[in-house]
Amino acid sequence: MKTVACVIQDGFAPFEFGVACEAFGLDRSDDGVPNFDFRIVAPRAGVVRSKIGFSVNVEHDLSFAYEADLVVFCPLPREYWDRVDPLLIDLARDAVARDAWVMSVCSGSFILAAAGVLDGRKATTHWMYAHHLAAMYPQIDIDPDVLFVQDGRIITSAGTAAGIDACLHLLRQEVGAELTNRIARRMVVPPQRDGGQAQFIDRPIPVVATDSLAAVADWAVAHLRDDLGVDQLAARALMSPRTFARRFKAEYGATPAAWLARQRILHAQRMLERTELGLDQIAAECGFGSAAVLRQNFARVLGTTPTAYRARFSCTTDEAPAA
């Protein structure tokens, strides 16, 4: 992926627009991250108004987007949901037809839906808009409880900050876990959030009488090779297993087992990128026990094998370890 087009129109949302600029538009070559040819485009070049009273001058129409490796569709204002600009519809269809990466942030999914490129696919959008999208486009398999969905080379994200998760997810596939972690550190966000947007849907805020479980989580990450379970973690937190499991899911958006599995995968990714250790050694260090179990988890979570991942992202010979 070398070229990125970020598509905006009148009424664009500044935060989501800024997420795309932050993820793909900044020069991070001093961190060893490759730069992208990033351009902001609009259906018509010129002044484009935001939804909160300021405007930007967009130099490029959609021509560049027709050749971009990634096309990012920023949120579509509600007043355009049922009358999407035909120029945007044509662009979305072309990008999917030529197998470019396509990403929508928040209500940008309505553009892809209007173009028909989500028909028969899984997708998501902001939880507040999911029922509208489902009613307008029943042929789409909409999951309102996740932060983002990838179906083929189309990624749809939930609202606002979920766009960060979607961008980092794509970057992880294109530049690897280690460089993506560097980008996440610069953005001061976690490289991978567990859970989904269901945890942000309106509901009473639980009363939490004890301190955060961050210390237990940090300890677990430092001991991934051990046989960790709810009982061990709960004992370290001085809680009953049932209370710990409930508190952990409330704080991290995932069960302790799911969270541990994700941390082990992330650690394995880093070791495959940064070391030349064999798969059995890596599996032991990450708590998978055997290379076979490591392969099973890689296939389930990342859709590839550890060997293929290392072949693509290994940087043991030409790059210093990340901080």
Secondary structure, DSSP 8 states (H G I E B T S, - for coil): --EEEEE--TTB-HHHHHHHIIIIIS--GGGT----EEEEE-SSSEEEEBTTS-EEEE-B-TTGGGT-SEEEE----GGGTTS--HHHHHHHHHHHHTT-EEEE-GGGHHHHHHHTTTTTSEE---TTTHHHHHHH-TTSEE-TTSSEEEETTEEEE-STTHHHHHHHHHHHHHH-HHHHHHHHHHHTS-S---S-GGGGSS-------S--SHHHHHHHHHTTTS---HHHHHHHTTS-HHHHHHHHHHHHSS-HHHHHHHHHHHHHHHHHHH----HHHHHHHHT--SHHHHHHHHHHHHSS-HHHHHHHH--TTT-----
